[in-house]
Amino acid sequence: MTSADTLRAFKRDGRIVVVGASLAGLRAAEALRAEGFTGSLTMIGDELGEPYDRPPLSKQVLTGWVPAGNTTLPRRRGIDAEWLLGVPASGLDLAANHVRLADGREVPFDRLLIATGVRARPWFVESEAALDKVFVVRTREHAESLRRALAAGPSRVLIVGAGFTGSEIASACRARELPVTVAELAAAPLAGALGAVIGEAAADLQRTHGVDLRCGVKVTRLDGDAQGRFRRAHFDDGSTIDAEVAVVALGSIRNTEWLRESGLAAGVWGIACDTGCHALDIDGRANDDVFAAGDVARCPHPLYEYRLISLEHWANAVEQAEVAAHNMVSPQADHWPHVSTPLFWSIQFGVNIKSVGVPTFADEVVVTQGSLDDHRFVAAYGYRGRVTAAVSFDNAKWLRHYRRLIETAAPFPPHCPTPDQPTDVQPAPVGLPGPSLLAQGATAVVTGRPRVSAASRPCTGLGRRRVG
């Protein structure tokens, strides 16, 4: 039997298991069927119910514009899958090719896609995290519970962490005209994702909209009353604040614990992969039958010195899912690389924030259009004299231009002959925080170079397909 015959037989009768029934898992399943895979398809997820969209949870759901139950992801096509929901994966046996579930079942596979994503980082003291009206926001149930608490009109809301999620929740609170205090250990909100320079603009935006923003402080303790309800927070400067709701927004934890004994290169930063989304083993060899996509994947990118990058981006999850699905059912010579330029967006306090590239892969930043004071600008990021990213506040129409600059390694600072160019364009240090804070606030984290053995073959076809 030729390799083509083997592939046809696999597409007809093979067994594919997808662990992670959210955005990346669903889009991969749809892509597999679109690619002509007619074999057995099993979807494993730790949550009950159909896959749903997460970005609205910290925005429209909290303001009451969209009910939490209306965030179900639309289906592009039928996938004819077996759904095993409500039970998480607990282990992976690559010798026997099966996934172990927490209830003791074993699910066999011929090829596997890992799309387990991330979960919210909880408050570090379990008894304090368990207080009534202390929340995290990651699931639909989380968002609905917090929405009800906000609708009740608390005297004050405390948000611990001013990354994108914390800042979006603060925006939702102010839209409800609720008093809100945001505590951030870094020098400014969004500093872990965009650096201190742009973080200062975000800080001004929050304060302009009535947020009690406290930066450079750490919340050390959450107190409850006799009924176990949250009532007060203590800070490391000795001060306290009374509030009736606390939201812990300290970033995310990648769901890789179940892979601890698998032999894959998986850890706190995610699963190391090649550009074709093949998972790497602990010796740096690509596994032909195991793939990863979405927030849990760490992939090298040619624009960023092939360093491994973890991306918590909606578009990235979709694009990686499509690449992984294609490569799972295609001959090696036709494999696609995942090399699209990262994109991200957020809406806070009526301002549309968008980025292209990886702002955390930079040593300098410069405002090239508009004004920080007006909260309407574009800032370009550079690393060793070339453009690596750009961020816009209410000025997204220019990002396609900056994307071209990034993809062509244009010199930094870039030349932007536009009417709203500042008169004194002076680059400044980005001002990214240390690794611990970066892990909590960034949606794109550069985590080092892959350790690839001589036996590991790279993904072929670079340049054959451009995703996104």
PEFEN-V676635 format. One record per pair of residues at least 6 apart in sequence whose ideal C-beta (glycine too) atoms are under 7 Angstrom apart, sorted by the first residue. I is the first residue (numbers start at 1). J is the second residue. If there is no record, write none. Layout:
# PEFEN-V676635
i | j
I | J
I | J
This chain:
# PEFEN-V676635
i | j
3 | 331
7 | 331
10 | 110
11 | 36
11 | 37
11 | 38
11 | 39
11 | 329
12 | 38
12 | 39
13 | 39
14 | 39
14 | 110
14 | 111
15 | 39
15 | 40
15 | 108
15 | 109
15 | 110
16 | 32
16 | 37
16 | 39
16 | 41
16 | 109
16 | 110
16 | 111
16 | 328
17 | 42
17 | 44
17 | 99
17 | 107
17 | 109
17 | 112
18 | 25
18 | 28
18 | 29
18 | 43
18 | 44
18 | 113
18 | 115
19 | 44
19 | 89
19 | 99
19 | 112
19 | 114
19 | 115
19 | 116
20 | 45
20 | 114
20 | 115
20 | 116
20 | 117
20 | 294
21 | 43
21 | 44
21 | 45
21 | 51
21 | 85
22 | 51
22 | 115
22 | 117
23 | 51
23 | 73
23 | 294
23 | 314
23 | 317
23 | 318
24 | 115
24 | 293
24 | 294
24 | 317
24 | 320
24 | 321
25 | 43
25 | 51
25 | 115
26 | 51
26 | 73
27 | 318
27 | 321
27 | 322
28 | 113
28 | 115
28 | 293
28 | 321
28 | 324
28 | 325
29 | 41
29 | 43
29 | 79
29 | 81
30 | 76
30 | 77
30 | 79
31 | 321
31 | 322
31 | 325
31 | 326
32 | 41
32 | 325
32 | 328
32 | 329
33 | 77
33 | 79
34 | 77
35 | 325
35 | 326
35 | 329
37 | 329
41 | 79
41 | 80
41 | 81
42 | 81
42 | 82
42 | 84
42 | 107
43 | 81
43 | 83
43 | 84
44 | 84
44 | 89
44 | 99
44 | 107
45 | 85
46 | 87
46 | 88
47 | 85
47 | 86
47 | 139
48 | 85
48 | 86
50 | 72
51 | 73
52 | 71
52 | 72
52 | 73
52 | 140
53 | 71
53 | 73
55 | 314
56 | 66
56 | 71
57 | 71
57 | 137
57 | 140
57 | 143
58 | 137
58 | 165
58 | 168
58 | 169
59 | 168
59 | 172
59 | 347
60 | 66
61 | 68
61 | 71
61 | 143
61 | 147
62 | 143
62 | 146
62 | 147
62 | 150
62 | 169
62 | 172
63 | 172
63 | 175
63 | 176
64 | 147
64 | 151
68 | 140
68 | 143
68 | 144
68 | 147
71 | 140
84 | 107
87 | 101
87 | 102
87 | 103
88 | 102
89 | 99
89 | 100
89 | 101
89 | 258
90 | 100
90 | 101
90 | 102
90 | 258
91 | 100
91 | 258
91 | 261
92 | 99
92 | 258
92 | 259
92 | 262
93 | 100
94 | 262
94 | 263
97 | 108
97 | 109
97 | 110
98 | 106
98 | 107
98 | 108
98 | 109
99 | 107
99 | 109
99 | 112
100 | 106
101 | 107
110 | 289
111 | 289
111 | 328
112 | 289
112 | 290
113 | 291
113 | 293
113 | 324
113 | 328
114 | 271
114 | 279
114 | 290
114 | 292
114 | 296
115 | 293
115 | 294
115 | 296
115 | 321
116 | 255
116 | 296
117 | 255
117 | 294
117 | 295
117 | 296
118 | 252
118 | 253
118 | 254
118 | 255
118 | 295
118 | 296
118 | 312
119 | 138
119 | 252
119 | 253
119 | 255
120 | 136
120 | 137
120 | 138
120 | 252
121 | 250
121 | 251
121 | 252
121 | 253
121 | 440
122 | 129
122 | 136
122 | 248
123 | 129
123 | 134
123 | 222
123 | 248
128 | 134
128 | 221
128 | 222
131 | 222
131 | 224
131 | 228
131 | 229
131 | 230
132 | 228
132 | 229
132 | 230
133 | 149
133 | 229
133 | 230
133 | 244
133 | 245
133 | 246
134 | 222
134 | 230
134 | 246
134 | 248
135 | 142
135 | 145
135 | 146
135 | 247
135 | 248
136 | 142
136 | 248
137 | 143
137 | 146
137 | 165
137 | 169
137 | 247
146 | 247
149 | 245
150 | 173
150 | 176
150 | 178
154 | 178
154 | 244
154 | 245
155 | 179
155 | 244
156 | 179
156 | 180
156 | 181
156 | 242
156 | 243
156 | 244
157 | 173
157 | 178
157 | 180
157 | 243
157 | 245
157 | 247
158 | 181
158 | 183
158 | 233
158 | 241
158 | 243
158 | 246
159 | 166
159 | 169
159 | 170
159 | 180
159 | 182
159 | 247
159 | 249
160 | 183
160 | 219
160 | 246
160 | 247
160 | 248
160 | 249
160 | 250
161 | 184
161 | 248
161 | 249
161 | 250
161 | 251
161 | 440
162 | 182
162 | 184
162 | 189
162 | 190
163 | 190
163 | 192
163 | 193
163 | 249
163 | 251
163 | 440
163 | 441
164 | 190
164 | 193
164 | 346
164 | 443
165 | 249
166 | 182
166 | 249
167 | 189
167 | 190
167 | 202
167 | 348
168 | 346
168 | 348
169 | 247
169 | 249
170 | 180
170 | 182
170 | 206
170 | 211
171 | 348
171 | 349
173 | 180
174 | 180
174 | 209
174 | 210
174 | 211
174 | 349
180 | 211
180 | 212
181 | 212
181 | 214
181 | 241
181 | 243
182 | 189
182 | 206
182 | 211
182 | 213
182 | 214
183 | 214
183 | 217
183 | 219
183 | 235
184 | 215
185 | 217
185 | 218
185 | 437
186 | 192
186 | 215
186 | 433
186 | 437
186 | 441
187 | 196
187 | 199
187 | 215
187 | 216
188 | 196
188 | 199
188 | 200
188 | 202
188 | 203
188 | 215
189 | 199
189 | 202
189 | 203
189 | 206
189 | 213
190 | 198
190 | 199
190 | 202
190 | 441
191 | 199
191 | 431
191 | 433
191 | 441
192 | 433
192 | 437
192 | 438
192 | 440
192 | 441
192 | 442
193 | 359
193 | 441
193 | 442
193 | 443
194 | 359
194 | 391
195 | 359
195 | 365
195 | 430
195 | 431
195 | 432
196 | 431
197 | 365
197 | 428
197 | 430
197 | 431
198 | 365
198 | 379
198 | 391
201 | 372
201 | 375
201 | 393
203 | 213
203 | 215
205 | 349
205 | 351
205 | 375
206 | 213
206 | 349
207 | 213
209 | 349
217 | 235
217 | 236
217 | 237
218 | 235
218 | 236
219 | 233
219 | 235
220 | 234
220 | 235
220 | 236
221 | 234
222 | 230
222 | 233
222 | 246
223 | 231
223 | 232
224 | 230
224 | 231
225 | 231
230 | 244
230 | 246
231 | 242
232 | 240
232 | 241
232 | 242
233 | 240
233 | 241
233 | 243
233 | 246
234 | 240
250 | 440
251 | 439
251 | 440
251 | 441
252 | 312
254 | 268
254 | 269
254 | 270
254 | 295
254 | 296
255 | 296
256 | 266
256 | 267
256 | 270
256 | 271
256 | 296
259 | 266
263 | 281
263 | 282
264 | 271
264 | 279
264 | 281
264 | 290
265 | 271
265 | 272
265 | 280
265 | 281
265 | 282
269 | 298
269 | 310
269 | 445
269 | 447
270 | 296
270 | 297
270 | 298
270 | 310
271 | 279
271 | 292
271 | 296
271 | 297
271 | 298
272 | 280
272 | 298
272 | 308
272 | 450
273 | 279
273 | 280
273 | 292
273 | 297
273 | 298
273 | 299
274 | 280
274 | 286
274 | 300
274 | 458
274 | 459
275 | 299
275 | 300
275 | 337
275 | 338
275 | 339
275 | 459
276 | 323
276 | 327
276 | 335
276 | 336
276 | 337
276 | 459
277 | 291
277 | 292
277 | 293
277 | 297
277 | 299
277 | 320
277 | 323
277 | 324
277 | 327
277 | 338
278 | 286
278 | 287
278 | 288
278 | 291
279 | 287
279 | 290
279 | 291
279 | 292
280 | 286
280 | 450
280 | 456
281 | 287
283 | 453
284 | 450
284 | 451
284 | 452
284 | 453
284 | 456
285 | 453
285 | 455
285 | 456
286 | 456
286 | 457
291 | 324
291 | 327
291 | 328
293 | 317
293 | 320
293 | 321
293 | 324
294 | 317
294 | 320
294 | 321
295 | 312
295 | 317
297 | 320
298 | 308
298 | 309
298 | 310
298 | 447
299 | 308
299 | 309
299 | 338
300 | 306
300 | 307
300 | 308
300 | 450
301 | 309
301 | 339
302 | 339
303 | 341
303 | 406
303 | 407
304 | 358
304 | 361
304 | 446
306 | 449
307 | 446
307 | 448
307 | 449
308 | 447
308 | 448
308 | 449
308 | 450
309 | 358
309 | 444
309 | 446
309 | 447
310 | 445
310 | 447
311 | 342
311 | 443
311 | 444
312 | 443
313 | 342
313 | 343
313 | 344
313 | 443
315 | 343
315 | 468
316 | 342
319 | 338
319 | 340
319 | 467
319 | 468
320 | 338
322 | 467
323 | 336
323 | 338
323 | 467
326 | 336
327 | 335
327 | 336
332 | 460
333 | 460
334 | 461
335 | 459
335 | 460
335 | 461
336 | 461
336 | 464
336 | 465
337 | 459
337 | 461
337 | 462
338 | 467
339 | 462
340 | 466
340 | 467
340 | 468
341 | 356
341 | 357
341 | 403
341 | 406
341 | 407
342 | 357
342 | 358
342 | 444
343 | 356
344 | 354
344 | 355
344 | 443
345 | 353
345 | 354
346 | 353
351 | 375
351 | 393
351 | 394
352 | 394
352 | 396
353 | 393
354 | 392
354 | 396
354 | 399
355 | 389
355 | 390
355 | 391
356 | 389
356 | 390
356 | 399
356 | 402
356 | 403
356 | 406
357 | 381
357 | 388
357 | 389
357 | 390
357 | 406
358 | 388
358 | 389
358 | 444
358 | 446
359 | 381
359 | 389
359 | 391
360 | 432
360 | 438
360 | 442
360 | 444
360 | 445
360 | 446
361 | 383
361 | 388
361 | 389
361 | 446
362 | 381
362 | 382
362 | 383
362 | 388
362 | 389
362 | 430
363 | 383
363 | 429
363 | 430
364 | 382
364 | 412
364 | 427
364 | 428
364 | 429
364 | 430
365 | 379
365 | 381
365 | 427
365 | 428
365 | 430
366 | 379
366 | 380
366 | 413
366 | 425
366 | 426
366 | 427
367 | 377
367 | 379
367 | 422
368 | 378
368 | 379
368 | 380
368 | 414
368 | 416
368 | 421
368 | 425
369 | 377
369 | 378
369 | 395
369 | 398
369 | 416
369 | 418
369 | 420
369 | 421
370 | 376
370 | 377
370 | 378
370 | 395
370 | 420
371 | 377
375 | 393
375 | 394
376 | 393
376 | 394
376 | 395
377 | 393
377 | 395
378 | 390
378 | 392
378 | 395
378 | 398
379 | 390
379 | 391
380 | 387
380 | 390
380 | 402
380 | 412
380 | 413
380 | 414
381 | 388
381 | 389
381 | 390
381 | 430
382 | 388
382 | 412
382 | 413
382 | 427
385 | 411
385 | 412
386 | 409
386 | 410
386 | 411
386 | 412
387 | 405
387 | 406
387 | 410
387 | 412
387 | 414
388 | 406
389 | 406
390 | 399
390 | 402
392 | 398
392 | 399
405 | 414
413 | 425
413 | 427
432 | 438
438 | 445
439 | 445
